[in-house]
Amino acid sequence: MTSTLPKRAEEARRFAIDDGLQDRGPLSVVSCKRIAQRTKTFRASRLMKETEEGLRNGEGPGEERGLSPAIHAHLKRVLEDIRARFSGGAEAPPLFGDSLATDHGQRRKVILQWLIVIRQSSILPQLVKATGVLLVFCSAAAATELKPPSSAELCGDCHRAIFEGWQESAHAHAMESRLFQDALKLAEQDLGVQARRVCLGCHSPIGVQTGDLDLVKKVSWEGITCDYCHSVQDVSTTGTNPKARVEFSLVKSGPYKDAVSPVHGTRYSPVHTSSLVCITCHEYKNPQGLPVLTTYSEWQATSYGKADEDCQTCHMYSVQGKVVDPRVLPSNATLNLHQIPGGHSIEQLNKAIKAALTVAREGDQVRVVVKLTNQGAGHYVPTGSPLRQLILEVNAESYAGQRFSEQRVYRRTVADATGKVVNSEPLVFVKGAKVLTDTRLAPKETKTETFTFPMRRGSQARVVASFYYYYSPLAMEQERRMKFLELTRTVQ
């Protein structure tokens, strides 16, 4: 490739080329634009950081990351010009200098401030023509404009590992789930349009917050999406139900105190380090005064809650990965699992429930004992909707052809004000008035179940204990019945 830019294009090449763009020759204008187009905002922070270091240190052309003296002087004049002509009504950021030399965090904040200034500057066209470095930098900075609330796909441009994990979560499918869609239709038919707002409050919180109850916007179909959780400012627990204060802006809330971004502002949020960020959708009292969702209060009353082992400890634990694509911004922060596994996860259920099966022959009978313990969950199992059940099914079969089967079901049974059992989730959320029975497993609780089957001597028998997680918001057997554990024993 023949260079169509001065030698300073080589400086741009050093900043812009990554593992995905292995062209090691000098860059033409077209190549610079292509890199900027493909990388969108990826290179913005890196370019500004390298530019700042070059300006501050005045490194010569022989340095791998340095700028030639001519480019150093040119960039300094450009930045001074931006600062002099900045007319945004607020004080412009300081120029890079020795005062920032020992404060890495402050330097990164200044870089972000300059990015915002450049994007707002009326002289952006001049900057694009100025140098190879600024061509790539400014094109990258302007390529994507965040307009909150933003789609998770836009967040995924930089937060790739987080986005891919979130896509696998129940949160991502909370709105488009076929089970939920059926339940929502039934709720509206039986209870009117107000039921829609109640349901969407947790299944499309951005739809409710922005008034998009008809779900016209794509982001409203994304369930519990990035820009909802990371726009939560604080949570109030003083009313009947918890309520989050949400502000959609270019400043995103999160659990890190030193987070920076080349695309948006960042704000440390203590709420995001606690279970409070989960409470608004996992604690709910209906108009009848029935606590329908009690996961938060269940946790709060346990040793887990008293020891501040928050929801994130089990459901968003640290895993290998990058918070930000390293081509965008190097980061050593840990990555919290955004699959957020819960009752729909076989792995999570096996962490929560431990079981033991013993079988013994007593004359012409087979005695079966199953012990099951809620060993790993900081709340009841199952938790959440009263329509969720944990089912223990024991099957015994002899080689002589005898077959027996029994079940134990662990759940909450809810009735309306007349005492009629309610087996429809929409009706529970509006008309449920009292809990008739609650056989679920509390944290650390062990239940012992005994079964006796008449099975003649002389024939070997096989006993299987199967554990199922069952969720049917419309009380239809075929909707979801997931086996997560099976134990087998034989007896003579």
The 8 nearest C-alpha neighbors of each residue, nearest first, counted from 0:
[[1, 2, 24, 25, 26, 27, 3, 22],
 [2, 0, 3, 25, 27, 26, 24, 4],
 [1, 3, 27, 25, 4, 26, 0, 5],
 [4, 2, 27, 1, 28, 5, 26, 25],
 [3, 5, 2, 8, 27, 6, 28, 131],
 [6, 4, 7, 8, 3, 2, 131, 9],
 [5, 7, 8, 9, 4, 10, 2, 25],
 [6, 8, 9, 10, 5, 131, 11, 70],
 [9, 7, 131, 11, 10, 6, 4, 5],
 [10, 8, 12, 7, 11, 6, 25, 13],
 [9, 11, 7, 8, 13, 12, 132, 14],
 [12, 10, 132, 8, 14, 9, 131, 13],
 [11, 13, 9, 15, 10, 14, 16, 8],
 [14, 12, 10, 11, 15, 16, 9, 64],
 [13, 15, 11, 12, 16, 46, 10, 45],
 [14, 16, 12, 13, 11, 17, 42, 34],
 [17, 15, 20, 12, 14, 13, 21, 18],
 [16, 18, 20, 19, 15, 21, 326, 14],
 [19, 17, 20, 21, 16, 326, 22, 15],
 [18, 20, 17, 21, 16, 22, 326, 38],
 [21, 19, 17, 16, 18, 22, 34, 23],
 [20, 22, 23, 18, 19, 16, 17, 24],
 [23, 21, 24, 20, 16, 25, 26, 12],
 [22, 24, 21, 25, 16, 12, 20, 26],
 [23, 25, 22, 26, 0, 12, 1, 2],
 [26, 24, 2, 9, 27, 8, 23, 0],
 [27, 25, 30, 2, 8, 31, 24, 12],
 [26, 28, 30, 3, 29, 2, 4, 31],
 [27, 29, 31, 30, 32, 26, 3, 4],
 [30, 28, 32, 27, 31, 33, 26, 34],
 [31, 29, 33, 27, 32, 28, 26, 34],
 [32, 30, 28, 34, 33, 29, 135, 35],
 [31, 33, 35, 29, 30, 34, 36, 28],
 [32, 34, 30, 36, 31, 35, 29, 37],
 [35, 33, 31, 37, 36, 32, 38, 30],
 [34, 36, 139, 32, 38, 33, 135, 37],
 [35, 37, 33, 39, 34, 38, 32, 142],
 [38, 36, 34, 35, 39, 33, 139, 32],
 [37, 39, 41, 35, 36, 34, 40, 42],
 [40, 38, 139, 142, 36, 37, 41, 35],
 [41, 39, 139, 140, 43, 42, 38, 143],
 [42, 40, 327, 38, 39, 43, 326, 157],
 [41, 43, 45, 327, 40, 44, 46, 139],
 [42, 44, 46, 40, 45, 140, 136, 41],
 [45, 43, 261, 47, 46, 42, 48, 328],
 [44, 46, 48, 42, 47, 43, 49, 328],
 [47, 45, 49, 43, 48, 44, 42, 50],
 [46, 48, 50, 44, 49, 45, 110, 51],
 [47, 49, 51, 45, 50, 46, 44, 52],
 [48, 50, 52, 46, 51, 47, 53, 45],
 [49, 51, 47, 53, 48, 52, 46, 54],
 [52, 50, 54, 48, 49, 53, 55, 47],
 [53, 51, 49, 55, 54, 50, 56, 48],
 [52, 54, 50, 65, 57, 56, 51, 55],
 [55, 53, 51, 57, 52, 56, 71, 50],
 [54, 56, 52, 53, 96, 57, 51, 95],
 [55, 57, 53, 58, 54, 52, 65, 51],
 [58, 56, 53, 54, 55, 59, 71, 68],
 [59, 57, 65, 56, 53, 66, 62, 60],
 [58, 60, 67, 61, 66, 65, 62, 68],
 [61, 59, 67, 62, 66, 65, 58, 68],
 [60, 62, 59, 63, 65, 58, 67, 66],
 [61, 63, 65, 60, 64, 59, 58, 66],
 [62, 64, 65, 61, 60, 13, 66, 59],
 [65, 63, 62, 66, 49, 13, 53, 14],
 [64, 66, 58, 62, 53, 63, 59, 60],
 [67, 65, 53, 60, 71, 59, 58, 70],
 [66, 68, 60, 59, 70, 69, 71, 65],
 [67, 69, 71, 70, 72, 59, 66, 57],
 [70, 68, 72, 67, 71, 73, 66, 74],
 [69, 71, 73, 67, 72, 68, 74, 66],
 [70, 72, 68, 69, 74, 73, 66, 54],
 [73, 71, 75, 69, 70, 74, 68, 76],
 [72, 74, 70, 76, 75, 71, 69, 77],
 [75, 73, 77, 76, 71, 72, 70, 78],
 [74, 76, 72, 78, 73, 77, 79, 71],
 [77, 75, 79, 73, 74, 78, 80, 72],
 [78, 76, 74, 80, 79, 75, 81, 73],
 [77, 79, 81, 75, 80, 76, 82, 74],
 [78, 80, 76, 82, 77, 81, 83, 75],
 [79, 81, 77, 83, 78, 82, 76, 84],
 [82, 80, 78, 84, 79, 83, 85, 77],
 [81, 83, 79, 85, 80, 84, 91, 78],
 [84, 82, 80, 81, 85, 79, 91, 78],
 [83, 85, 81, 82, 80, 86, 120, 121],
 [84, 86, 82, 83, 81, 87, 120, 91],
 [87, 85, 88, 84, 89, 120, 91, 83],
 [86, 88, 89, 85, 119, 90, 91, 116],
 [87, 89, 86, 90, 85, 91, 84, 116],
 [90, 88, 87, 91, 86, 85, 92, 116],
 [91, 89, 92, 88, 87, 85, 86, 93],
 [90, 92, 82, 89, 93, 85, 116, 87],
 [93, 91, 112, 90, 109, 94, 113, 82],
 [94, 92, 95, 91, 109, 82, 96, 113],
 [93, 95, 96, 92, 79, 78, 82, 109],
 [96, 94, 51, 93, 55, 99, 54, 97],
 [97, 95, 98, 55, 99, 94, 100, 54],
 [96, 98, 100, 99, 55, 95, 101, 56],
 [99, 97, 96, 100, 101, 95, 102, 106],
 [100, 98, 97, 102, 101, 106, 96, 105],
 [99, 101, 97, 98, 102, 96, 103, 106],
 [102, 100, 99, 103, 98, 97, 106, 105],
 [103, 101, 99, 105, 104, 100, 106, 98],
 [104, 102, 106, 105, 101, 107, 100, 99],
 [103, 105, 107, 106, 102, 108, 257, 259],
 [106, 104, 108, 107, 102, 103, 109, 99],
 [107, 105, 109, 103, 108, 104, 99, 110],
 [108, 106, 110, 104, 105, 109, 103, 111],
 [107, 109, 105, 111, 110, 106, 112, 104],
 [110, 108, 112, 106, 111, 107, 113, 105],
 [109, 111, 107, 113, 108, 112, 47, 106],
 [110, 112, 114, 108, 109, 113, 261, 107],
 [113, 111, 109, 115, 114, 110, 92, 108],
 [114, 112, 116, 110, 115, 111, 117, 109],
 [113, 115, 111, 117, 112, 116, 118, 110],
 [114, 116, 118, 112, 113, 117, 119, 111],
 [117, 115, 113, 119, 114, 118, 120, 112],
 [116, 118, 120, 114, 119, 115, 113, 123],
 [117, 119, 115, 116, 120, 114, 141, 140],
 [118, 120, 116, 117, 115, 121, 87, 123],
 [121, 119, 117, 122, 118, 123, 116, 85],
 [122, 120, 123, 119, 124, 85, 84, 117],
 [121, 123, 125, 120, 124, 126, 81, 117],
 [122, 124, 126, 125, 121, 120, 127, 117],
 [125, 123, 127, 126, 122, 128, 121, 129],
 [126, 124, 128, 122, 123, 127, 129, 121],
 [125, 127, 129, 123, 128, 124, 133, 122],
 [126, 128, 134, 124, 125, 129, 133, 123],
 [129, 127, 126, 125, 130, 134, 124, 133],
 [128, 130, 126, 127, 125, 133, 134, 131],
 [131, 129, 133, 132, 134, 128, 7, 127],
 [130, 132, 8, 134, 11, 133, 7, 135],
 [133, 131, 11, 130, 134, 135, 136, 10],
 [132, 134, 136, 130, 135, 131, 137, 127],
 [135, 133, 127, 131, 132, 136, 137, 130],
 [134, 136, 138, 133, 35, 132, 137, 31],
 [137, 135, 133, 139, 134, 138, 43, 140],
 [136, 138, 140, 139, 134, 133, 135, 141],
 [137, 139, 141, 135, 140, 136, 35, 142],
 [140, 138, 35, 39, 40, 142, 136, 137],
 [139, 141, 137, 40, 138, 43, 142, 136],
 [140, 142, 138, 139, 143, 137, 118, 144],
 [141, 143, 139, 39, 140, 138, 40, 36],
 [144, 142, 141, 39, 145, 40, 140, 139],
 [143, 145, 146, 141, 142, 262, 140, 40],
 [144, 146, 147, 143, 149, 249, 262, 263],
 [145, 147, 149, 148, 144, 249, 248, 150],
 [148, 146, 149, 247, 248, 145, 249, 226],
 [147, 149, 226, 247, 146, 150, 248, 218],
 [148, 150, 147, 146, 226, 151, 145, 153],
 [151, 149, 218, 152, 153, 148, 154, 217],
 [150, 152, 154, 153, 225, 155, 224, 149],
 [153, 151, 155, 150, 154, 156, 162, 149],
 [152, 154, 155, 151, 156, 150, 149, 157],
 [155, 153, 151, 152, 156, 158, 157, 150],
 [156, 154, 158, 159, 152, 162, 153, 157],
 [155, 157, 153, 154, 158, 159, 152, 41],
 [156, 158, 155, 324, 159, 323, 154, 327],
 [159, 157, 155, 323, 161, 160, 322, 324],
 [158, 160, 155, 162, 161, 157, 156, 163],
 [161, 159, 163, 162, 158, 164, 321, 320],
 [160, 162, 164, 159, 158, 163, 337, 165],
 [163, 161, 155, 165, 159, 164, 160, 158],
 [164, 162, 166, 160, 165, 161, 159, 167],
 [163, 165, 338, 337, 161, 166, 162, 167],
 [164, 166, 337, 338, 162, 168, 167, 163],
 [167, 165, 163, 164, 168, 171, 162, 338],
 [168, 166, 165, 164, 338, 169, 163, 171],
 [169, 167, 338, 165, 170, 171, 166, 339],
 [168, 170, 172, 171, 173, 167, 338, 339],
 [169, 171, 223, 173, 168, 172, 222, 224],
 [170, 172, 222, 168, 169, 166, 221, 173],
 [173, 171, 169, 175, 176, 170, 174, 222],
 [172, 174, 222, 170, 202, 171, 176, 169],
 [175, 173, 222, 202, 172, 176, 220, 203],
 [174, 176, 172, 173, 177, 220, 180, 179],
 [177, 175, 179, 178, 172, 174, 173, 180],
 [178, 176, 180, 179, 181, 175, 182, 174],
 [177, 179, 181, 176, 180, 182, 472, 478],
 [178, 180, 182, 176, 181, 177, 183, 174],
 [179, 181, 177, 183, 182, 178, 176, 184],
 [182, 180, 184, 178, 179, 183, 177, 185],
 [181, 183, 179, 185, 180, 184, 186, 178],
 [184, 182, 186, 180, 185, 181, 179, 187],
 [185, 183, 187, 181, 186, 182, 188, 180],
 [184, 186, 188, 182, 183, 187, 189, 181],
 [185, 187, 183, 425, 189, 184, 188, 190],
 [186, 188, 191, 184, 190, 185, 192, 189],
 [189, 187, 185, 186, 190, 191, 184, 192],
 [188, 190, 186, 187, 185, 191, 426, 425],
 [189, 191, 187, 186, 188, 194, 192, 193],
 [192, 190, 187, 193, 194, 188, 189, 186],
 [191, 193, 195, 194, 187, 190, 196, 188],
 [194, 192, 195, 196, 191, 197, 190, 187],
 [193, 195, 197, 192, 196, 191, 187, 190],
 [194, 196, 198, 192, 193, 197, 199, 187],
 [195, 197, 199, 193, 194, 198, 200, 207],
 [198, 196, 194, 200, 195, 199, 193, 201],
 [199, 197, 195, 200, 196, 201, 194, 202],
 [198, 200, 202, 203, 196, 201, 197, 195],
 [199, 201, 204, 197, 198, 196, 207, 203],
 [200, 202, 199, 204, 203, 280, 198, 223],
 [201, 203, 199, 174, 173, 222, 200, 204],
 [204, 202, 199, 222, 206, 205, 201, 219],
 [203, 205, 200, 207, 201, 206, 208, 202],
 [206, 204, 208, 207, 203, 219, 209, 227],
 [207, 205, 211, 219, 203, 204, 209, 212],
 [206, 208, 210, 204, 205, 209, 200, 212],
 [207, 209, 205, 206, 210, 204, 211, 245],
 [210, 208, 206, 211, 207, 205, 212, 204],
 [211, 209, 207, 212, 208, 206, 205, 213],
 [212, 210, 206, 214, 213, 209, 207, 215],
 [211, 213, 214, 206, 210, 207, 196, 199],
 [214, 212, 211, 215, 206, 210, 216, 219],
 [215, 213, 212, 211, 219, 216, 206, 220],
 [214, 216, 213, 211, 217, 219, 212, 220],
 [217, 215, 219, 218, 214, 211, 220, 206],
 [216, 218, 219, 220, 215, 221, 150, 214],
 [217, 219, 150, 221, 220, 216, 149, 205],
 [220, 218, 206, 217, 216, 214, 221, 205],
 [221, 219, 218, 217, 222, 174, 175, 203],
 [220, 222, 218, 219, 224, 171, 223, 174],
 [223, 221, 174, 203, 173, 171, 202, 224],
 [224, 222, 170, 171, 221, 203, 202, 227],
 [223, 225, 222, 227, 221, 226, 151, 171],
 [226, 224, 227, 151, 228, 229, 223, 154],
 [225, 227, 229, 148, 228, 230, 224, 149],
 [226, 228, 230, 225, 229, 224, 205, 223],
 [229, 227, 230, 231, 225, 226, 224, 223],
 [228, 230, 252, 226, 251, 227, 231, 225],
 [229, 231, 227, 246, 245, 228, 247, 226],
 [232, 230, 245, 229, 228, 244, 233, 243],
 [233, 231, 244, 245, 230, 246, 252, 268],
 [232, 234, 244, 231, 243, 270, 235, 245],
 [235, 233, 243, 242, 244, 236, 275, 241],
 [234, 236, 242, 241, 237, 243, 233, 238],
 [237, 235, 241, 238, 234, 242, 240, 239],
 [236, 238, 235, 239, 241, 240, 242, 234],
 [239, 237, 240, 236, 241, 235, 242, 284],
 [238, 240, 241, 284, 237, 236, 283, 288],
 [239, 241, 238, 283, 284, 242, 236, 282],
 [242, 240, 236, 279, 235, 238, 278, 234],
 [241, 243, 235, 234, 279, 240, 236, 244],
 [244, 242, 234, 233, 245, 235, 231, 279],
 [243, 245, 233, 232, 231, 234, 242, 246],
 [244, 246, 231, 230, 232, 243, 247, 227],
 [247, 245, 230, 248, 231, 244, 232, 227],
 [246, 248, 230, 147, 148, 245, 249, 226],
 [249, 247, 250, 147, 246, 251, 230, 148],
 [248, 250, 263, 264, 251, 147, 247, 145],
 [249, 251, 264, 265, 248, 263, 266, 252],
 [252, 250, 265, 229, 230, 266, 264, 249],
 [253, 251, 266, 229, 268, 230, 267, 265],
 [252, 254, 268, 267, 271, 255, 229, 266],
 [253, 255, 271, 272, 268, 267, 269, 256],
 [256, 254, 258, 267, 257, 253, 268, 266],
 [257, 255, 267, 258, 254, 266, 268, 253],
 [256, 258, 255, 259, 104, 267, 265, 266],
 [259, 257, 255, 256, 265, 260, 266, 267],
 [260, 258, 265, 257, 264, 108, 261, 107],
 [259, 261, 262, 263, 264, 258, 265, 111],
 [260, 262, 44, 111, 43, 263, 259, 114],
 [263, 261, 260, 40, 264, 111, 140, 145],
 [264, 262, 249, 260, 250, 261, 265, 251],
 [263, 265, 250, 249, 251, 260, 259, 266],
 [266, 264, 251, 250, 259, 252, 258, 263],
 [265, 267, 252, 251, 268, 253, 250, 264],
 [266, 268, 256, 253, 255, 254, 252, 269],
 [267, 269, 270, 253, 271, 252, 254, 266],
 [270, 268, 272, 271, 254, 267, 273, 253],
 [271, 269, 268, 273, 272, 276, 275, 233],
 [272, 270, 254, 269, 273, 268, 276, 253],
 [271, 273, 269, 270, 254, 274, 268, 311],
 [274, 272, 275, 270, 271, 309, 276, 269],
 [273, 275, 309, 310, 276, 277, 278, 272],
 [276, 274, 278, 277, 273, 270, 234, 271],
 [275, 277, 274, 271, 270, 278, 273, 234],
 [278, 276, 275, 274, 279, 280, 281, 310],
 [277, 279, 281, 275, 280, 282, 276, 295],
 [280, 278, 241, 281, 277, 242, 282, 243],
 [281, 279, 278, 201, 282, 277, 283, 200],
 [280, 282, 278, 294, 292, 279, 295, 277],
 [281, 283, 292, 293, 278, 280, 295, 279],
 [284, 282, 292, 291, 240, 290, 285, 281],
 [283, 285, 290, 289, 291, 288, 240, 286],
 [284, 286, 288, 287, 289, 429, 428, 283],
 [287, 285, 288, 429, 284, 289, 430, 428],
 [288, 286, 285, 432, 289, 430, 431, 429],
 [287, 289, 285, 286, 284, 290, 432, 431],
 [288, 290, 284, 432, 285, 287, 291, 433],
 [291, 289, 284, 292, 283, 293, 288, 285],
 [292, 290, 284, 283, 289, 293, 428, 285],
 [291, 293, 282, 283, 383, 290, 281, 294],
 [292, 294, 282, 296, 295, 297, 290, 291],
 [295, 293, 297, 296, 281, 383, 382, 292],
 [294, 296, 298, 297, 293, 282, 278, 299],
 [297, 295, 299, 298, 293, 294, 300, 282],
 [298, 296, 294, 378, 295, 300, 299, 293],
 [299, 297, 378, 295, 377, 304, 296, 301],
 [298, 300, 304, 296, 297, 301, 295, 305],
 [301, 299, 298, 297, 296, 304, 302, 305],
 [302, 300, 303, 304, 298, 299, 305, 297],
 [301, 303, 305, 304, 306, 300, 299, 377],
 [304, 302, 308, 306, 301, 305, 377, 307],
 [305, 303, 299, 307, 301, 298, 306, 302],
 [304, 306, 302, 307, 303, 301, 299, 300],
 [307, 305, 303, 304, 308, 302, 309, 301],
 [308, 306, 304, 309, 305, 303, 273, 302],
 [309, 307, 303, 306, 304, 312, 310, 305],
 [308, 310, 274, 311, 307, 312, 273, 304],
 [309, 311, 274, 312, 313, 314, 308, 273],
 [310, 312, 315, 314, 309, 313, 316, 274],
 [311, 313, 316, 310, 309, 314, 315, 308],
 [314, 312, 311, 316, 310, 315, 309, 376],
 [313, 315, 339, 311, 340, 316, 312, 310],
 [316, 314, 311, 336, 335, 339, 313, 312],
 [315, 317, 312, 335, 336, 313, 314, 311],
 [318, 316, 335, 334, 336, 333, 315, 319],
 [319, 317, 334, 335, 336, 320, 316, 333],
 [320, 318, 334, 317, 321, 333, 335, 336],
 [321, 319, 334, 318, 160, 322, 333, 161],
 [320, 322, 323, 334, 324, 160, 330, 333],
 [321, 323, 334, 158, 161, 320, 332, 324],
 [324, 322, 158, 321, 157, 325, 328, 327],
 [323, 325, 326, 327, 157, 158, 321, 159],
 [326, 324, 329, 328, 327, 323, 330, 321],
 [327, 325, 324, 328, 41, 17, 329, 42],
 [328, 326, 41, 325, 324, 42, 157, 323],
 [327, 329, 325, 326, 330, 45, 323, 44],
 [330, 328, 325, 327, 331, 326, 323, 324],
 [329, 331, 332, 328, 325, 323, 321, 322],
 [330, 332, 333, 329, 321, 322, 334, 320],
 [333, 331, 330, 334, 322, 321, 255, 258],
 [334, 332, 317, 331, 335, 322, 321, 318],
 [333, 335, 322, 317, 320, 318, 321, 336],
 [336, 334, 317, 315, 316, 337, 318, 333],
 [335, 337, 315, 316, 338, 317, 318, 339],
 [336, 338, 165, 339, 164, 161, 335, 315],
 [337, 339, 168, 164, 165, 340, 336, 167],
 [338, 340, 314, 337, 315, 168, 336, 341],
 [341, 339, 338, 344, 314, 347, 168, 343],
 [342, 340, 343, 344, 347, 339, 314, 348],
 [341, 343, 344, 348, 347, 340, 381, 468],
 [342, 344, 341, 345, 340, 468, 348, 347],
 [345, 343, 347, 346, 342, 341, 340, 348],
 [344, 346, 348, 483, 347, 349, 343, 342],
 [345, 347, 349, 344, 348, 350, 483, 340],
 [346, 348, 350, 344, 349, 345, 341, 351],
 [349, 347, 351, 345, 350, 346, 352, 344],
 [350, 348, 346, 351, 352, 347, 345, 483],
 [349, 351, 347, 348, 375, 352, 346, 353],
 [350, 352, 375, 376, 348, 349, 374, 373],
 [353, 351, 373, 349, 372, 374, 350, 348],
 [352, 354, 372, 371, 374, 373, 351, 349],
 [353, 355, 371, 370, 372, 352, 356, 369],
 [354, 356, 370, 369, 371, 357, 353, 486],
 [355, 357, 369, 368, 486, 370, 358, 354],
 [358, 356, 368, 367, 369, 355, 359, 488],
 [357, 359, 367, 366, 368, 488, 356, 490],
 [360, 358, 366, 365, 361, 367, 490, 357],
 [359, 361, 365, 364, 366, 362, 490, 358],
 [362, 360, 364, 365, 363, 359, 366, 456],
 [361, 363, 364, 360, 456, 365, 455, 454],
 [364, 362, 455, 454, 456, 453, 361, 365],
 [363, 365, 453, 454, 361, 362, 452, 360],
 [366, 364, 360, 452, 451, 359, 361, 454],
 [365, 367, 451, 359, 358, 450, 360, 364],
 [366, 368, 358, 450, 449, 357, 451, 365],
 [369, 367, 449, 357, 448, 356, 450, 358],
 [370, 368, 356, 448, 355, 447, 371, 449],
 [371, 369, 447, 355, 354, 446, 448, 368],
 [370, 372, 354, 446, 445, 353, 369, 355],
 [373, 371, 445, 353, 374, 444, 352, 354],
 [374, 372, 352, 443, 442, 444, 351, 375],
 [373, 375, 443, 372, 351, 352, 376, 353],
 [374, 376, 351, 350, 373, 377, 352, 442],
 [377, 375, 351, 378, 442, 374, 373, 379],
 [376, 378, 298, 442, 303, 375, 301, 379],
 [379, 377, 298, 297, 376, 442, 294, 441],
 [378, 380, 441, 382, 440, 381, 442, 439],
 [381, 379, 382, 440, 439, 378, 441, 373],
 [380, 382, 379, 388, 389, 387, 439, 410],
 [383, 381, 380, 379, 294, 384, 378, 387],
 [384, 382, 292, 294, 385, 293, 281, 381],
 [383, 385, 386, 387, 292, 382, 291, 424],
 [386, 384, 411, 387, 383, 410, 412, 413],
 [387, 385, 384, 472, 470, 471, 388, 424],
 [388, 386, 470, 385, 384, 469, 381, 410],
 [387, 389, 410, 469, 409, 381, 468, 390],
 [388, 390, 468, 409, 467, 408, 381, 469],
 [391, 389, 408, 467, 466, 407, 388, 392],
 [390, 392, 466, 407, 406, 465, 408, 467],
 [391, 393, 406, 465, 464, 405, 390, 466],
 [394, 392, 464, 405, 404, 463, 406, 465],
 [395, 393, 404, 463, 462, 403, 464, 392],
 [394, 396, 462, 403, 461, 402, 404, 463],
 [397, 395, 402, 461, 460, 401, 403, 462],
 [398, 396, 460, 399, 401, 400, 459, 461],
 [397, 399, 400, 459, 458, 460, 396, 401],
 [398, 400, 397, 401, 458, 459, 396, 460],
 [399, 401, 398, 397, 402, 396, 458, 460],
 [400, 402, 397, 396, 399, 403, 454, 398],
 [403, 401, 396, 395, 400, 397, 404, 394],
 [402, 404, 395, 394, 396, 452, 401, 405],
 [403, 405, 394, 393, 395, 402, 406, 392],
 [406, 404, 393, 392, 394, 403, 407, 450],
 [407, 405, 392, 391, 393, 408, 390, 404],
 [406, 408, 391, 390, 392, 409, 405, 448],
 [409, 407, 390, 389, 410, 391, 406, 388],
 [410, 408, 439, 438, 389, 388, 390, 407],
 [411, 409, 388, 439, 438, 437, 408, 412],
 [412, 410, 437, 385, 436, 413, 438, 434],
 [411, 413, 436, 435, 434, 410, 437, 385],
 [414, 412, 434, 435, 433, 420, 421, 431],
 [415, 413, 420, 419, 418, 421, 433, 431],
 [414, 416, 431, 432, 418, 417, 419, 430],
 [415, 417, 432, 418, 414, 431, 433, 419],
 [418, 416, 415, 419, 414, 432, 420, 433],
 [417, 419, 414, 415, 416, 420, 433, 432],
 [420, 418, 414, 415, 417, 421, 416, 413],
 [419, 421, 414, 413, 418, 422, 415, 412],
 [422, 420, 414, 413, 423, 427, 419, 415],
 [423, 421, 474, 420, 424, 386, 473, 427],
 [424, 422, 473, 426, 425, 472, 421, 474],
 [423, 425, 472, 427, 426, 473, 428, 386],
 [426, 424, 186, 428, 427, 423, 182, 429],
 [427, 425, 429, 430, 428, 423, 424, 431],
 [428, 426, 431, 424, 430, 425, 429, 421],
 [429, 427, 425, 426, 285, 430, 431, 424],
 [428, 430, 426, 427, 285, 431, 286, 425],
 [431, 429, 426, 427, 415, 432, 428, 287],
 [430, 432, 427, 415, 414, 429, 433, 413],
 [433, 431, 415, 416, 289, 287, 414, 430],
 [434, 432, 414, 413, 431, 289, 435, 415],
 [433, 435, 413, 436, 412, 414, 411, 437],
 [434, 436, 412, 413, 433, 414, 437, 411],
 [437, 435, 412, 411, 434, 438, 413, 410],
 [436, 438, 411, 439, 410, 412, 435, 434],
 [439, 437, 409, 410, 436, 411, 440, 408],
 [440, 438, 409, 410, 380, 437, 379, 381],
 [441, 439, 380, 379, 444, 373, 442, 438],
 [440, 442, 379, 444, 443, 439, 378, 373],
 [441, 443, 373, 444, 378, 377, 379, 376],
 [442, 444, 373, 374, 441, 372, 445, 375],
 [445, 443, 441, 442, 373, 372, 440, 446],
 [446, 444, 372, 371, 373, 443, 447, 370],
 [447, 445, 371, 370, 372, 448, 444, 440],
 [446, 448, 370, 369, 371, 445, 449, 368],
 [449, 447, 369, 368, 370, 446, 450, 407],
 [448, 450, 368, 367, 369, 447, 451, 366],
 [451, 449, 367, 366, 368, 452, 448, 405],
 [450, 452, 366, 365, 367, 364, 453, 449],
 [451, 453, 365, 364, 454, 366, 450, 403],
 [454, 452, 364, 363, 365, 455, 451, 403],
 [453, 455, 364, 363, 452, 365, 456, 401],
 [456, 454, 363, 457, 453, 364, 458, 362],
 [455, 457, 363, 458, 454, 362, 491, 364],
 [458, 456, 455, 459, 491, 399, 454, 363],
 [457, 459, 456, 398, 399, 397, 491, 460],
 [460, 458, 491, 490, 397, 398, 457, 461],
 [459, 461, 397, 490, 396, 489, 398, 491],
 [460, 462, 489, 396, 395, 488, 397, 490],
 [463, 461, 395, 488, 394, 487, 489, 396],
 [462, 464, 487, 394, 393, 486, 465, 395],
 [463, 465, 393, 486, 485, 392, 487, 394],
 [466, 464, 485, 392, 391, 484, 463, 393],
 [465, 467, 391, 484, 390, 482, 483, 485],
 [468, 466, 482, 390, 481, 389, 483, 469],
 [467, 469, 389, 481, 480, 388, 482, 390],
 [470, 468, 480, 388, 387, 479, 467, 389],
 [471, 469, 387, 479, 386, 388, 472, 480],
 [470, 472, 474, 473, 478, 475, 386, 479],
 [473, 471, 424, 474, 423, 386, 470, 182],
 [472, 474, 423, 471, 475, 424, 182, 422],
 [475, 473, 471, 472, 422, 423, 476, 386],
 [474, 476, 473, 477, 478, 471, 472, 479],
 [475, 477, 478, 474, 471, 479, 480, 469],
 [478, 476, 475, 479, 480, 471, 474, 470],
 [477, 479, 476, 471, 475, 480, 470, 178],
 [480, 478, 470, 469, 477, 471, 481, 476],
 [479, 481, 469, 468, 467, 470, 482, 478],
 [482, 480, 468, 467, 479, 483, 469, 345],
 [481, 483, 467, 466, 484, 468, 480, 465],
 [482, 484, 345, 467, 466, 481, 349, 348],
 [485, 483, 466, 465, 482, 486, 349, 467],
 [484, 486, 465, 464, 466, 487, 463, 483],
 [487, 485, 464, 463, 465, 356, 484, 488],
 [488, 486, 463, 462, 464, 485, 489, 461],
 [487, 489, 462, 461, 463, 358, 490, 486],
 [490, 488, 461, 460, 462, 491, 487, 459],
 [491, 489, 460, 459, 461, 359, 358, 488],
 [490, 459, 458, 460, 489, 457, 360, 456]]
